[in-house]
């Protein structure tokens, strides 16, 4: 008996320590929807930072804080915590092992942040706290720690998700040949409000493998993905690949076709004189002249007939332009297409496209007047111009309009602001917009509206983007979230979306 008593006394400190390290669970809720809010920062007086996971959960285990009252400054991009009597946006919490608290935060963004799609520790704190999680791989999927911009579409009964440069857990250099994954479709039971279970294509080590395993070590970025039919009526998944010398220098662009047996993209032909657009997404639209694939970045400047042969023949591509048919882009009055009265003619033609950037060059050169410009998007509230960088256009059944989700090039943060706009046709004109997401000195670029995920007849839409400190000027990367994909949803019946 004496020996048992001595052993019990020896292990008592360990038992007590284990009890002390039970997490104190903080859940941050959207006061409007009651849903947990990801990416909320709690910062202590001693500058320690903690971030809520995709359930809005923080599992606090810091022994210096347990059994003490601790004040936390509470902040999040596009959300706001109430001020106390001294003007601090935060709250003192009584941190008890095994205890919990719920905090409500006001959403300023019109769009609602839902969850992180990629990366390490998506539901880390929920797992520590023993909370339920909605996806199969809540901690690490295919060893992916970070992923760049998305291309997503339905093919062969599945949703295919393709991402750019991919970081791995085991070494700072990952793979740069595009990653790929599949998921269930809406028809097969996918609920995009809960989360996306990505089934990655992986290599022998279990890491996400390149979908473009050719062209050496140069990064490959795929865009313009679409499914078209060939002359036999067979579905073909096609797109464009940019092989990059550096972040801003293209070595070559090629057409790519998906190989259904090997589950890779094959490069089929080099594209000559390919205009240097940003990463483009696609939409399909039937017109009086047939069905076309439109390329958007974010404006619909180029289109092609929606069949395999036409897609593979750049000579058949049309541009939305104010240049004369057959003209190449130049800052010269001679290439501009005007009628007998001098009116500038914007239309689909076999000529070089006039993008937003080229329109600005023509205006700055005095060749066209600002009022003649096609791209004149402005803030519906202030009338201030909104300079679009990238985004997507899709038809929305609820609004019965074409809707654009786009990045602003420079707002309160570089490439960090997301806007919503509508038009009667995919080429526009796009005239007014509403800001739906803001970031405080952080980038959220290449946003993509996933129309396949639209809910309630299009009343609710979903979009994702790349959350990264790159280009933003901030010096503090958000752990776990940085260089990863975050999903938002937007209720198109929200009265704040009024555009006129």
DRENTI-270732 format. One line per 10 residues: their letters; for each residue x negated, z, y of C-alpha. Coordinates in steps of 0.001 Angstrom, whole numbers. Each point is the difference from the previous one (the first is absolute). Last residue first. Example, Ala and Ser with C-alpha at 12.3 -4.5 7.8 and 13.67 -1.06 7.14 Angstrom:
<atoms>
SA) -13670,7140,-1060 | 1370,660,-3440
</atoms>
This chain:
<atoms>
XXXXXXXXXX) 28553,-59390,51547 | -2037,998,-3061 | 1963,2983,-1303 | -2132,1606,-2700 | 754,3509,1347 | 3523,-339,-1392 | -1348,406,-3558 | 1986,-2418,-2173 | -3235,-1714,-1050 | -1184,3125,-1794
XXXXXXXXXX) -3765,-345,-367 | -2152,1095,-2905 | -3717,682,-53 | -2644,-364,-2714 | -3673,892,488 | -2943,-1968,-1393 | -3528,1355,5 | -3158,-126,2068 | 292,3652,1087 | 2728,1984,-1732
XXXXXXXXXX) -2118,2151,-2292 | -1728,1843,2827 | 1039,-1242,3473 | -3116,-1490,1576 | -1301,1756,3137 | -1993,-2046,2498 | 2879,-1953,1508 | -853,-3300,1654 | 2905,-1821,-1618 | -1795,-3073,-1396
XXXXXXXXXX) -411,1648,-3434 | 1731,3407,-174 | 2284,-1400,-2669 | 3658,-103,-1050 | 731,-3387,-1581 | 3656,-973,202 | 3293,304,-1821 | 3594,-1053,586 | 3428,933,-1344 | 3449,-1049,1212
XXXXXXXXXX) 3321,1833,196 | 3135,-1862,1143 | -1032,-2951,-2155 | 3056,113,-2255 | -458,3694,-681 | -3701,-287,-811 | -2777,-2522,676 | -2791,202,-2602 | -418,-3744,-490 | -228,-299,3795
XXXXXXXXXX) -3366,1767,-113 | -922,116,3701 | -3781,-190,348 | -2200,1667,2599 | -3481,-1460,352 | -1339,2995,1963 | 515,3709,427 | -2911,1147,2181 | -446,3487,1464 | -254,1309,3539
XXXXXXXXXX) 3375,1761,-119 | 2171,-2270,-2096 | 3415,-1415,865 | 2802,-1393,-2131 | 3321,-1659,950 | -785,-1671,3327 | 2891,-2232,997 | -248,-3746,612 | 1322,-2731,2258 | -481,-3787,179
XXXXXXXXXX) -771,-1621,-3328 | 813,-3701,339 | 1,-237,-2896 | -1836,-1948,-2711 | 1968,1836,-2700 | 3312,-819,1726 | 2652,2144,1753 | -2502,2652,1032 | -629,3728,-446 | -2742,2505,901
XXXXXXXXXX) -1522,3237,-1271 | -3332,1471,1095 | -2920,1867,-1582 | -2794,1626,2005 | -3444,786,-1426 | -1849,-3277,469 | -2116,1678,2706 | 1664,3210,1127 | 2532,683,2772 | 554,-3753,-139
XXXXXXXXXX) -2547,-2733,-735 | 626,-2743,-2544 | 3588,981,-682 | 843,-165,-3671 | 3131,-1725,-1191 | 3252,344,-1936 | 2108,-3083,701 | 3661,-438,-844 | 1903,-3241,-490 | 3645,619,726
XXXXXXXXXX) 3183,844,-1870 | -660,3634,923 | 1011,1231,-3469 | -1128,-3113,-1863 | -3536,121,1413 | -2161,-3131,-117 | -3707,755,-118 | -2915,-254,2440 | -3284,1830,-556 | -2824,1557,1979
XXXXXXXXXX) -3135,-664,2010 | -1455,376,3498 | 2886,-149,2454 | -635,473,3726 | 3073,1840,1271 | 661,-870,3643 | 1539,2780,2162 | 3742,-388,561 | 333,3787,112 | 2619,800,-2632
XXXXXXXXXX) 333,-3221,-1987 | -3807,-222,-159 | -956,-3660,295 | -644,-3025,-2243 | -836,-3154,1935 | -1209,-2466,-2604 | 1504,-3398,797 | -1895,-463,3260 | 1620,-2260,2589 | 720,2963,2316
XXXXXXXXXX) -3732,822,6 | -730,-3506,1352 | -1976,-2472,-2062 | -3381,-1620,667 | -1171,2674,2469 | -3038,880,-2141 | 1278,3566,-399 | 3334,-1405,-1203 | -1683,-2263,-2557 | -2228,2844,-1219
XXXXXXXXXX) 2999,2334,-276 | 1851,-2581,-2083 | -3057,-275,-2204 | 27,3749,-666 | 3735,51,-707 | -465,-2902,-2408 | 303,-3683,797 | -126,-1815,-3300 | -1948,-3233,-482 | 2202,-3003,-634
XXXXXXXXXX) 2433,-1260,-2606 | 3023,1183,1949 | 2539,2825,121 | 1188,381,3616 | -912,1228,3501 | 394,-2764,2586 | -1273,772,3526 | 2307,-1443,2651 | -1656,-2619,2199 | 3229,-1881,731
XXXXXXXXXX) -944,-2857,-2307 | -750,2469,-2793 | -3194,1977,-410 | -2314,385,-3018 | -3373,1418,1031 | -3113,-1757,-1355 | -876,-1742,3286 | 245,3223,2032 | -3215,1285,-1576 | -1071,3293,-1544
XXXXXXXXXX) -252,-1519,-3435 | 1864,409,-3278 | 158,-3094,-2152 | 2741,-2513,648 | 1877,-1799,-2788 | 3403,491,1610 | -453,1109,3596 | -720,3647,652 | 2651,2613,801 | -225,1456,-3486
XXXXXXXXXX) 1763,1298,-3054 | -2267,-1463,-2618 | 701,-2140,-3046 | -1960,-159,-3250 | 77,-3236,-2011 | -3717,-743,442 | -715,3488,-1387 | 877,-1273,-3498 | 111,2846,-2535 | 3186,1444,1493
XXXXXXXXXX) 1579,-3466,-144 | -728,-437,-3700 | 1197,3508,-896 | 3347,-166,1768 | 1429,1809,3022 | -625,-2637,2660 | -2581,1273,2485 | 30,2250,3067 | -2309,1098,2813 | 430,2051,3202
XXXXXXXXXX) 2462,2667,-1150 | -1106,2900,2221 | -1532,3070,-1635 | -2307,-1320,-1433 | 2744,-1905,-1802 | -255,-2927,-2423 | 3328,-1735,-665 | 775,-1458,-3426 | 2649,-2679,388 | 3245,-1003,-1659
XXXXXXXXXX) 1510,-3350,1014 | 376,-2067,3176 | 3309,1619,1041 | -1797,3330,-377 | -505,2407,-2894 | -2368,2883,711 | -2655,1733,-2105 | -2267,2579,1617 | -3743,478,-199 | -2703,2399,1157
XXXXXXXXXX) -3124,-972,1921 | -3272,1885,485 | -1196,-1033,3462 | -270,-3679,761 | -3175,-2064,217 | 1398,-3483,-350 | -1103,-1716,-3206 | -2087,-3050,855 | -772,-535,-3690 | 1589,2047,-2765
XXXXXXXXXX) -2144,157,-3123 | 1820,-605,-3264 | 1089,1799,-3169 | -1214,3601,180 | 1411,1784,-3035 | 1858,3279,452 | -96,2526,-2841 | 2417,1216,-2642 | -1897,-1736,-2831 | 3038,-1607,-1625
XXXXXXXXXX) 2191,-381,3074 | -2757,-1596,2095 | 1138,223,3622 | -830,-2942,2239 | -2351,143,2985 | -502,-2352,2947 | -3356,431,1678 | -1487,1275,3233 | -3714,80,607 | -2830,2201,1291
XXXXXXXXXX) 2263,1735,2543 | -1625,2226,2635 | 1716,3039,1559 | -479,2769,-2550 | -2997,-1765,-1492 | -797,-3013,-2137 | 3619,-80,-1125 | 1671,-2060,-2707 | 3497,-615,1318 | 2525,-688,-2764
XXXXXXXXXX) 3308,-1835,375 | 3068,307,-2201 | 1768,-1109,-3152 | 2203,1497,-2718 | 1451,-2859,-2009 | 3513,-155,-1458 | 544,-2924,-2358 | 2477,-2711,1019 | -2063,-2735,-1628 | -1041,-1426,3399
XXXXXXXXXX) -1220,3442,1079 | 2107,2896,1235 | -922,2435,2777 | -860,3724,84 | -1680,1178,3203 | -3217,1658,1138 | -1168,-980,3489 | -2909,2504,-246 | -3041,752,-2134 | -3143,1650,1335
XXXXXXXXXX) -3230,-457,-1957 | -3065,2067,890 | -3306,-1739,-780 | -1610,1296,-3214 | -131,-3336,-1779 | 2676,-2648,309 | 1953,932,-3113 | 1788,3058,-1385 | 3070,-464,2258 | 2467,2589,-1380
XXXXXXXXXX) -2802,2548,142 | 429,3103,-2195 | 1649,3355,790 | -2115,2579,-1799 | 709,1007,-3602 | -3629,-336,-1103 | 741,-3138,-2032 | 1614,-1670,3021 | 3491,602,1431 | 3135,-1950,944
XXXXXXXXXX) 2015,2716,1668 | 3426,1313,-993 | 1387,1308,3300 | 2814,2546,-134 | 1554,-283,3463 | 1783,2928,1658 | 3289,1784,583 | 1682,-2099,2709 | -1193,-3148,-1775 | 2243,711,-3007
XXXXXXXXXX) -1094,-2348,-2787 | 2656,-253,-2702 | -568,-3331,-1745 | 2115,-1908,2542 | -2054,1527,2814 | -3113,-1329,-1720 | -2489,1925,-2086 | -3618,-18,1059 | -3058,-2205,-222 | -3560,390,1213
XXXXXXXXXX) -2804,-2090,1435 | -3240,609,1836 | -1762,-2590,2128 | -3648,-1036,-564 | -1717,2685,2093 | -759,2761,-2491 | -1120,3547,792 | -3126,1098,1824 | -70,3733,852 | -325,975,-3700
XXXXXXXXXX) 2019,1838,-2677 | 3393,229,1714 | 487,-3703,650 | 838,-1835,3205 | 1932,-3285,-35 | -321,-3010,2319 | 3301,-1897,55 | 3272,816,-1710 | 2402,-1958,-2200 | 3365,1336,-1176
XXXXXXXXXX) 2048,-1943,-2546 | 3630,955,-536 | 1117,-888,-3486 | 2358,-2449,-1733 | -2428,-2915,-152 | -883,221,3683 | 1345,2080,2878 | -2139,345,3137 | -2497,2266,1759 | -3097,-609,2149
XXXXXXXXXX) -1590,3213,1262 | -2844,939,2351 | -2965,2177,-955 | -424,2584,-2702 | -1535,3459,-359 | -787,2575,-2681 | 905,-2049,-3073 | -1204,1471,-3317 | 2752,-1996,-1807 | 2570,2491,1344
XXXXXXXXXX) -1053,3443,1188 | 2024,3145,759 | 3737,-756,-240 | -281,-2554,-2822 | 3453,-235,-1609 | 2002,111,3237 | 2821,2207,1362 | -1711,3416,181 | 1508,3397,-889 | -1644,3073,1532
XXXXXXXXXX) -2549,2166,-1833 | -1741,1008,3229 | -3265,-1645,-1000 | 1917,-3136,-1030 | 1904,-35,3304 | -3297,394,1825 | -1550,-3058,-1607 | 3023,-2315,273 | -1839,-3120,1234 | -3299,1599,-1071
XXXXXXXXXX) -2210,-3101,-54 | 1070,-3375,1305 | 3016,-2262,179 | 3711,134,844 | 89,2828,2548 | 3484,1288,664 | 3160,-232,2089 | -657,-255,3742 | 3303,-567,1803 | 451,-2780,2553
XXXXXXXXXX) 1425,859,3426 | -3131,1999,717 | 603,3196,1974 | 736,2081,-3106 | 444,3708,636 | -1720,2403,-2392 | 1580,2633,-2198 | -2121,2601,-1742 | 749,1427,-3434 | -1848,3065,-1293
XXXXXXXXXX) -1455,1175,-3280 | -1486,3021,-1722 | -2121,140,-3154 | -2901,1537,1881 | 1262,1070,3448 | -817,-1772,3273 | 2124,1460,2784 | 235,-3078,2198 | -671,-313,3730 | 1524,-3202,1385
XXXXXXXXXX) -948,-3180,1774 | 423,-2170,3056 | -1647,2288,2511 | 1736,204,3381 | -531,3721,566 | 3585,944,-933 | -102,-2130,-3168 | 338,-3776,-74 | 2056,-1890,-2596 | -1732,-2295,-2465
XXXXXXXXXX) -121,-3737,723 | -111,-3066,-2221 | -1265,-3526,688 | -3476,674,-1384 | -50,3607,-1195 | -619,3403,1518 | 130,3732,-789 | -2448,2498,1545 | -210,2802,-2556 | -82,3757,647
XXXXXXXXXX) -919,2241,-2940 | 1471,3405,-840 | -1990,1389,-2914 | 461,645,-3704 | -1802,-3249,-846 | -1930,-1634,2854 | -3630,684,-945 | 887,-680,-3636 | 892,-3633,825 | 2631,-941,-2581
XXXXXXXXXX) 2583,-1881,2104 | 2180,-2462,-1892 | 1206,-2426,2689 | 3147,-1954,-826 | 1727,-2820,1926 | 850,-1651,-3329 | -2568,-2734,684 | -2677,2593,652 | -231,2189,3091 | -3359,200,1702
XXXXXXXXXX) -2227,3044,630 | -2540,360,2792 | -2343,2912,696 | -681,211,3738 | -537,3807,110 | 3376,408,1741 | 1520,-1779,-2994 | 1060,-3632,-118 | 3093,-1119,-1902 | 149,-3792,-112
XXXXXXXXXX) 3101,-1827,-1215 | -827,-3101,-2050 | 3077,-15,-2224 | 3403,1306,1139 | 2292,1657,-2556 | 3626,-1153,274 | 2628,1991,1894 | 1218,-3212,1670 | 21,840,3730 | -2147,3157,-65
XXXXXXXXXX) -2658,-1885,-1954 | -1401,2750,-2213 | -3424,1611,-262 | -466,2043,-3166 | -2579,2806,-7 | -937,1590,-3316 | -2210,3078,-110 | -2111,-642,-3035 | -786,2561,-2687 | -3562,971,808
XXXXXXXXXX) 714,3727,427 | 1373,266,-3526 | -3129,-1604,-1403 | -2126,2409,2018 | 2024,2961,-1331 | -561,-1142,-3575 | -3696,-494,666 | -300,3442,1631 | 1786,1602,-3027 | -2320,-1538,-2592
XXXXXXXXXX) -2527,2881,-54 | 2729,2650,216 | 1780,-1486,-3020 | -3272,-36,-1945 | -597,3699,816 | 3513,941,-1078 | -332,-1900,-3264 | -3266,1861,-734 | 1654,3391,641 | 2846,-873,-2347
</atoms>
